[in-house]
Amino acid sequence: MTRTPRPAPRLGDATVRSLLGGMPVRAPASSQAAALLSRLIREEADVLDGIAEQLQQQAEYAIDQLSRVADGRDQYRRRSTDGVLQLTGPQIDMLLARRGDAVRHLTGLCRALKALSQATAAPAPAVSHAPARRLNGR
């Protein structure tokens, strides 16, 4: 059973699009904070995409190696183990943890950009020019 490789998932890009509706770009009129958050979001999306690609490659390798065993196509070698799960299991676990951390980080960055955008789009609170009321008659 030969597996055809699938295209690498673009999890970072999909996450940003689902949270923001699109990938942020640096607009000339944006604040420094918004520009920085936009850059960090694009960078973190790329990091997440790279982790997802590595995870897919490791999973595909493990599936291929284990399918050889399941199909009886593996080579038995006396006093030797291939260590497929010993090698790929911890790597896959580590990549799954890194992917989860990257999704949480990217989600937080997107929420911060959304909050910043809403804060700058909201009208400034009205300012009262009357003297402040004194408490307790002071």
C-alpha positions as CSV (number, residue, x, y, z in Angstrom):
1,M,0.0,0.0,0.0
2,T,1.7,3.1,-1.2
3,R,0.5,6.4,0.3
4,T,0.5,9.5,-1.9
5,P,1.7,12.5,0.0
6,R,-1.0,15.1,0.6
7,P,-0.2,18.8,0.4
8,A,1.1,20.3,3.6
9,P,-1.8,21.8,5.6
10,R,-1.8,25.5,6.0
11,L,-3.0,25.5,9.6
12,G,-1.5,28.8,10.5
13,D,-3.1,30.6,7.6
14,A,-6.5,28.9,8.1
15,T,-6.4,29.8,11.9
16,V,-5.8,33.4,11.1
17,R,-8.4,33.5,8.4
18,S,-11.0,32.0,10.8
19,L,-10.2,34.4,13.6
20,L,-9.6,37.6,11.6
21,G,-11.3,37.0,8.2
22,G,-8.0,37.3,6.4
23,M,-4.3,37.6,6.9
24,P,-3.3,41.1,8.2
25,V,-1.1,43.3,6.1
26,R,0.9,46.2,7.2
27,A,-1.2,49.3,6.4
28,P,0.6,52.7,6.1
29,A,-1.9,54.2,8.5
30,S,-1.7,51.5,11.1
31,S,-0.3,52.2,14.5
32,Q,3.1,50.8,15.5
33,A,1.3,48.3,17.8
34,A,-1.0,47.1,15.0
35,A,1.9,46.8,12.6
36,L,3.9,44.8,15.1
37,L,1.0,42.5,15.9
38,S,0.3,42.0,12.2
39,R,4.0,41.1,11.6
40,L,4.0,38.7,14.6
41,I,0.8,37.1,13.4
42,R,2.2,36.4,9.9
43,E,5.4,35.0,11.5
44,E,3.6,32.8,13.9
45,A,1.3,31.5,11.2
46,D,4.4,30.5,9.2
47,V,5.9,28.8,12.3
48,L,2.6,26.9,12.8
49,D,2.5,25.9,9.2
50,G,6.1,24.5,9.5
51,I,5.3,22.5,12.6
52,A,2.1,21.1,10.9
53,E,4.2,20.1,7.9
54,Q,6.8,18.3,10.1
55,L,4.0,16.6,12.0
56,Q,2.4,15.4,8.8
57,Q,5.7,14.1,7.5
58,Q,6.4,12.2,10.7
59,A,2.9,10.7,10.8
60,E,3.1,9.7,7.1
61,Y,6.5,8.0,7.8
62,A,5.1,6.1,10.9
63,I,2.0,5.1,8.9
64,D,4.1,3.8,6.0
65,Q,6.4,1.8,8.3
66,L,3.6,0.3,10.3
67,S,1.6,-0.5,7.2
68,R,4.6,-2.6,6.0
69,V,4.3,-4.6,9.3
70,A,0.5,-4.9,9.0
71,D,0.8,-6.0,5.3
72,G,3.6,-8.5,6.1
73,R,6.1,-6.6,3.9
74,D,8.6,-5.7,6.6
75,Q,11.9,-7.5,6.8
76,Y,12.6,-9.5,10.0
77,R,16.1,-9.1,11.1
78,R,17.4,-11.4,13.8
79,R,18.2,-9.6,17.1
80,S,17.2,-6.2,15.7
81,T,14.3,-3.9,16.0
82,D,13.5,-1.1,13.7
83,G,12.4,1.1,16.6
84,V,9.7,2.8,14.5
85,L,7.6,3.8,17.4
86,Q,10.6,4.5,19.6
87,L,11.8,7.0,17.0
88,T,8.6,8.5,15.7
89,G,6.4,8.3,18.8
90,P,8.2,10.9,20.9
91,Q,8.8,13.1,17.8
92,I,5.1,13.1,17.0
93,D,4.2,13.8,20.6
94,M,6.6,16.7,20.7
95,L,5.3,18.1,17.4
96,L,1.7,17.8,18.6
97,A,2.6,19.7,21.8
98,R,4.4,22.4,19.8
99,R,1.4,22.6,17.4
100,G,-1.0,23.2,20.3
101,D,1.3,25.9,21.8
102,A,1.6,27.6,18.4
103,V,-2.2,27.6,17.9
104,R,-2.7,29.1,21.3
105,H,-0.1,31.7,20.7
106,L,-1.4,32.6,17.3
107,T,-5.0,32.8,18.7
108,G,-3.8,35.1,21.4
109,L,-2.0,37.4,18.9
110,C,-5.2,37.5,16.7
111,R,-7.3,38.4,19.7
112,A,-4.9,41.1,20.7
113,L,-5.0,42.6,17.2
114,K,-8.8,42.4,17.2
115,A,-9.0,44.2,20.6
116,L,-6.6,46.8,19.4
117,S,-8.5,47.4,16.2
118,Q,-11.8,47.7,18.2
119,A,-10.2,50.1,20.7
120,T,-8.8,52.4,18.0
121,A,-12.1,52.3,16.0
122,A,-14.2,53.1,19.0
123,P,-14.8,56.8,19.5
124,A,-12.9,58.4,22.4
125,P,-14.9,58.8,25.5
126,A,-16.3,62.3,26.0
127,V,-14.2,64.6,28.2
128,S,-15.9,66.7,30.7
129,H,-14.6,70.2,31.2
130,A,-16.5,70.8,34.4
131,P,-14.4,70.6,37.6
132,A,-14.4,67.3,39.3
133,R,-16.8,66.7,42.1
134,R,-15.3,66.6,45.5
135,L,-16.0,63.8,47.8
136,N,-17.1,64.3,51.4
137,G,-17.3,68.1,50.9
138,R,-13.5,68.5,50.5
